[in-house]
Amino acid sequence: MSLDRISHYPVMLEEVKSLIKKPNIIVDSTFGGGGYSKDFLKNFQNCKVIAFDRDKSSETIAEKLTNTNKSRFTFYNSKFSKIEKFIINDLHNVTHFIYDLGVSNYQLKNLDRGFSYQSNSELKMTMGINEITATSLLNERDEKYLARIIKLFGDEKDAKKIARNIILFRKNKRIISSDELKKIILKSKKKYQKKDPYAQTFQALRMVVNQELSEIFYSLKSLMENCSIGTTFIILSFHSLEDKLVKNIFNFFGKSVNQSRYLPQKEKKVNFKIFKKKPMVPKLSEIRLNPSSRSAKLRFIQKTNNHKIFINKSDTKMEEFFDLEEKLYE
Ligand SMILES: C[S@@+](CC[C@H](N)C(=O)[O-])C[C@H]1O[C@@H](n2cnc3c(N)ncnc32)[C@H](O)[C@@H]1O
């Protein structure tokens, strides 16, 4: 199934565009099916677009855009944590960085990719440029590690039982397919009230295999620390952990007093401005048209001065998540 043939509505496109003022270079950090890039090239006549996606299959769509917009569009098949390296000479001309996080429809619907539990397929869950698949994670990591990631990334209360049953299953056979994992999950959850008992475990595995939170941290760290005054970051997240991380990073760079009202209010230096405390969400009309947009949260922030401010993992208060993602590759 080709990427062109899967319909994709670029989520909150109108809201994203309303935040793009006087674009020079727009970086589309998550090109996917190219919905945003195509629209930016069409509607912002004089801007350039530099796009990134870790998924090799985005390249075919990108090639078509490169052919029709030779001097205005460039695509790199890379993780977004590495963006700075590719645009080092252009960084100071970038006016907007856009991130539309998560998996694309194509990745979800293409059974060979093994993201979905709606039908039986090999558990891969790799977005692209990965060394480890969900199958190797499930078959090669110890019980404690599996329980911890399923609990933390999936917020799954039966994480320990699921991890135990993964280990028991492995004694006889490697876990290869989504059906095998689904059986293990069902067996571990005595009475599940939720309609969908699988989503949390599948999501936890996907996030860790792709190191999704570390990718966001390292990308924003390098670009927010080094970009120019006026640069705007627009980020759409679809999951509470992603949104929490984006919010905490934005607050670090943009919130001048600490958060807790129980602590003495201490002014700190900031170099970004947060325009809205609450994230923007899709309109009802968009959710009706594209139900998968319903969980989108859009946050944006703009650089306002050149104070040198550097973020560490501990400043996000989500260090344990990064440690677990990094441990997978040790
Ligand atoms: C929701 S889709 C983007 C859809 C796109 N805005 C459009 O309109 O077609 C997210 C895309 O981000 C890519 N992606 C996710 N994490 C990434 C990362 N760390 N680096 C680069 N690309 C990433 C995925 O491969 C996927 O294609």
The ligand as a Tripos MOL2 file, in Angstrom:
@<TRIPOS>MOLECULE
LIG
   27    29     1     0     0
SMALL
NO_CHARGES

@<TRIPOS>ATOM
      1 C1          1.4370   12.2960   12.3190 C.3       1 LIG1
      2 S1          2.6400   11.9950   11.1090 S.3       1 LIG1
      3 C2          2.8710   13.5350   10.3310 C.3       1 LIG1
      4 C3          1.8600   13.8220    9.2850 C.3       1 LIG1
      5 C4          2.1560   15.0780    8.4590 C.3       1 LIG1
      6 N1          2.0550   16.2820    9.2460 N.3       1 LIG1
      7 C5          1.2330   15.1650    7.2670 C.2       1 LIG1
      8 O1          0.4830   16.1520    7.1880 O.co2     1 LIG1
      9 O2          1.2600   14.2620    6.4390 O.co2     1 LIG1
     10 C6          4.1000   11.8720   12.0500 C.3       1 LIG1
     11 C7          5.3350   11.5670   11.2490 C.3       1 LIG1
     12 O3          6.4390   11.8830   12.0860 O.3       1 LIG1
     13 C8          7.4640   10.9750   11.8620 C.3       1 LIG1
     14 N2          8.3060   10.9570   13.0630 N.ar      1 LIG1
     15 C9          7.9440   10.5770   14.3000 C.ar      1 LIG1
     16 N3          8.9950   10.6910   15.1300 N.ar      1 LIG1
     17 C10        10.0180   11.1720   14.4030 C.ar      1 LIG1
     18 C11        11.3710   11.5070   14.7110 C.ar      1 LIG1
     19 N4         11.8610   11.3510   15.9360 N.pl3     1 LIG1
     20 N5         12.1360   11.9930   13.7160 N.ar      1 LIG1
     21 C12        11.6460   12.1570   12.4560 C.ar      1 LIG1
     22 N6         10.3910   11.8260   12.1010 N.ar      1 LIG1
     23 C13         9.5770   11.3540   13.0660 C.ar      1 LIG1
     24 C14         6.7560    9.6670   11.6360 C.3       1 LIG1
     25 O4          7.5830    8.8000   10.8930 O.3       1 LIG1
     26 C15         5.5190   10.1140   10.8640 C.3       1 LIG1
     27 O5          5.7200   10.0010    9.4880 O.3       1 LIG1
@<TRIPOS>BOND
     1     1     2 1
     2     2     3 1
     3     2    10 1
     4     3     4 1
     5     4     5 1
     6     5     6 1
     7     5     7 1
     8     7     8 2
     9     7     9 1
    10    10    11 1
    11    11    12 1
    12    11    26 1
    13    12    13 1
    14    13    14 1
    15    13    24 1
    16    14    15 ar
    17    14    23 ar
    18    15    16 ar
    19    16    17 ar
    20    17    18 ar
    21    17    23 ar
    22    18    19 1
    23    18    20 ar
    24    20    21 ar
    25    21    22 ar
    26    22    23 ar
    27    24    25 1
    28    24    26 1
    29    26    27 1
@<TRIPOS>SUBSTRUCTURE
     1 LIG1         1 GROUP 0 **** ****
